[in-house]
Amino acid sequence: MTRLTHRRHPTAGPVTTDAPQWLWIPATVALALIIAPLVALAVRAQWANYWALITSDSSRAALGLSLRTASITTMLSIIIGLPLAVLFARLTTYTVRIMRALVLVPLVLPPVVGGIGLLYAFGRRGLVGQHLAVVGIHIPFTEVAVIMAQTFVALPFLVITVEGALRSNHSHYTRVAATLGAPPTTVLTRITLPLIAPAIASGALLVFARALGEFGATLAFAGSLEGVTRTLPLHIYLVRETDAASAVALSLLLIAFALAGVVLTYKGRRPQ
């Protein structure tokens, strides 16, 4: 029987897996579209007075509120988002698929629409809010409203990140543990969650960055009360006409936070 062998042609060059060079043309356009506004802000900034611009009383109050509410939103998203992600990854029923679609709607929904929905749900005359008002609980235009608005828009980022990790994670260890008689809760807390810890951290960073930059839902549901609900994005929007230098400086501060979150997220996903 004749053996078939494959020989490389002596004049053939090295095998390459590089992308086609023409891809750089649309890629450059995409990069320019993203980078140009960031560079424009950096060029427009008054760097000599930068510290003074970002440390005014109103700016510090807005930044403090944003950091506090974004941190609470991140913790809340982990607490209520992890169960959703686990259910979505482990169950394939029609009901779960509908639930997943609904949870991911805020990713494509204009934030202001979400804020209006929150207002009609939890406002004083809202679907739920009218019953809360009876016992003296009023959510709109409070710090709680800010956290709810941020959670509404940011929670899906944690869910899809963790769900993706759960689906791609090798389930050998969980099957072995279940075979040995470990209860589902033990398998989840001792094996599954430690294995996907990097994905949880990445999702949490995305939630924090998204919550920190939230604008539309917060404005519609929580308003813009200085020291109460006026987060940094709302403050930037209000001062852009009267104090453009401060608006630019604070915008760069938000960009720095967002960039740090993205870098840390992808660093956490880097293969070991």
N, C-alpha and C positions, 0 to 999 in steps of 0.2 A: 504494500500500500504506500503510495507516495505521500510524504509529509509536506504540507503546505507551510511555507515560512514567509515571513514578511521582512523585507530588507529595505532600509531607508536609502533613498537615492543618494549617491555620494555628493551630488551638487546641490542637494536640497538645503535650504537654510534652517535655522533653529525654529522649532515649533513655537508659535506665540499664541497667547490667549488674550492679547490686548484688545480693547474695544476699538471700533472703527474711528478713525481720526475725525470724520465729519461730525461726530456727536458733540465735539467741542463747540460747534457753532450754536446750536440751541442751548447747550449747557451754559455757555458764556452769557447768553441773553438772560437765562434764569438767574444766574449769579448776580448779574448787574441789576436786575429788578429787585433782588433782595438786599444787596449790599449798598446800592446807591443811596437809599434813604438813611441808612445808618451812618454812612460817611458824611452825608449832608448835615446831619445833626451834630456829628463830632466837629465838623468845620465851623458850624454856626455857634458852638458853645463858647461862652466866655470863661475860659479855663482859669484865668487869673483870679476870678471871683467865684469859682465853682463852689468852694466849701461854704461861703456865705450864702450862696443862692439855695443850697439844699438844706441849710440848717436854720431857716427862719422858723418862727413859732408854728405857723400854719403848716409848713412843709413837714416839720418833725411830728406834728400831731397826725397828719395824714399818713406818713410813713409808719409810725408806730401802730396806728389802727390797721393798716394793711398787713403788716408783719404779724400782728396778733391774730387777726381773723384768718389769714391764710394758714397759719400754724394750726389753729383749731380746725379749720376745714380739712387740712391734711390728716389730722388724727381721726376726725369723724369719718372721712372717706375710707380710711383703712379699716375702721371698726365695722362699718356697714357695707363697704365695697368688697372686702375679702369673701364674705359668705356668698355674695352674688357671683363673683368670679368662679368660686368652687362649684356652685350649682350649674352655672353655664357650661363649665368644662366637663363636668361629670355626667350631666343629664342631657338627653337628646329628645325629650318629648316636645310635642307641638306647643304646649303651654310655655315651656322654657324658651323656645325660639321666639315666641311673641314677646316674652319678657325681655329678652336680649335686645330685640329691635327697639322696644320702648326706652330701655336704659341708654341706648346709643343715640337716640334722637337729639339730645342736646349738642352732640358733636356737629350737627349740620343745621341746627335751628339758630336763627338770629338770637343772640342773648337777650335783647330787649323783649322779644316775644316770650321768652322764658320768664322774664321778670313780670310781665303782665299776667302770665298764667299763675305765678306765685301769688300775685296780688289778689287775683280773683279766687284763689284757693284759700289763702290764709289772711286776707284782709278782714276788716271788721264785719263786712257783709259778705265775706267769701264763703265758699262751700264748707270749709272747715273752720275758718276764722270766726264766723258768727256764733259757733258753739263755744269756742275758746273765750270770746268776749263776755259770755255769760258769767264765766268764773274769773273775769278780770285779766285775762291774758291777751295782750295786744302785741303782735309781732311786727307789722310793717313799720318802717322808719325807725328801727332799733338796730343795735349791733347784731342781734340774733338774725335779723332779716339779711344783713350783709353776709353772715356765715351761710345761711340757707341759699342765698343767691349764688355764692361762690361754689357751694357744694353741688348745686344743680348743674352748673356748667363744667365742673372739674372732675366729678366722680367718675364719668365714663373713661377718663384716661387711665385711672387705676384699674378699672374692671377689665378693659381690653388688654392692658399690659400683663396683668396677672393671669387672665384666662389664656392668653397666648402661651405663657410660660408653662401653665399646667397642661396644656394640650401637647406641647413639644417635650415635656419632661418625661424621662423614662420611668415607666410605672412598675419596673421589676421589684423595687424595694417595697412599694406599697402592696403589691400582690403577695410577696413573701410574708410581710407582716400580717396581712389579713389571713393568710393560710395558717399562720402560727397562732391565730386566735386573738390578735390585737383588735380591740374595739375601733370603730370608725373614727371616733374622736381622738384616740391615741395615735392612730395612723396619720391623721391630719396634723396634729400638733407636734408630734415627735419626728415625723418623716417628711410629709409633703411640704409644710411651711418652711422648714429649714432648707430644703432643696431649692425652693423658689425665692429665698430671701433676697437675692440680687434683683429679681424682677419686682418684688414688693417695694424695695428701695427706689428703683427707677420710676415705678408708678407714682410713688409718693412725691418724688421730686417734680414730676410732671404736674401733679395736682397742685403742689405749692406754687409753681411758676404760673400756672393758668389762673389760680385763685388770686395771686398777687396782681395780675394784669386785668382782672375782670372789671368791666365797665357797664355794659348795657343792662344786664339783669339787676345789678346793684342799684343803678339809677332808678329803674322802674319800680322796684320793690322796696328799697330802703331809702331812696332819696339821697340828698346831699347835705346833711346837717353837719356843720363843722364840729369836729371833736366827737361826733357820735356815729355818723355813717359816711362821712366824706373820706373815702379811701384815696390813695395816691393817684390812681388814674382819673378819678373825678376832680381832684384838686388840680391836676395838670390841665384838664379840659377847661376849668373855670379861669385859670390864670393865664391861659395862652394869649388872650387879647390884651390884657392889662400889663402883663409881665412876661414877655416872650422869653427873656433870658432864663428866668426860673423854670418855665415850662420845658425848655430845651434841656437844662441841667437835670431836672427830675426825670425827664424821658430817658436820658442816658443812664440814669441810675436804675430805672426799671429794666432797660436793655441789659445792663450788667448782671442783674439778678437772673433774668431769663437765660442769658448766655451761660452763666455759671450752672444753672439747673440742667441745661441741655448737655453741657460738657460732662458733668458728673453722671448724668443718665447714661450716656454712651460709654463712658469709662467703666461703669458698672456692668455693661453688657459685653465688654470686651472679653473674648475667650481667654481663659487662663492657660 
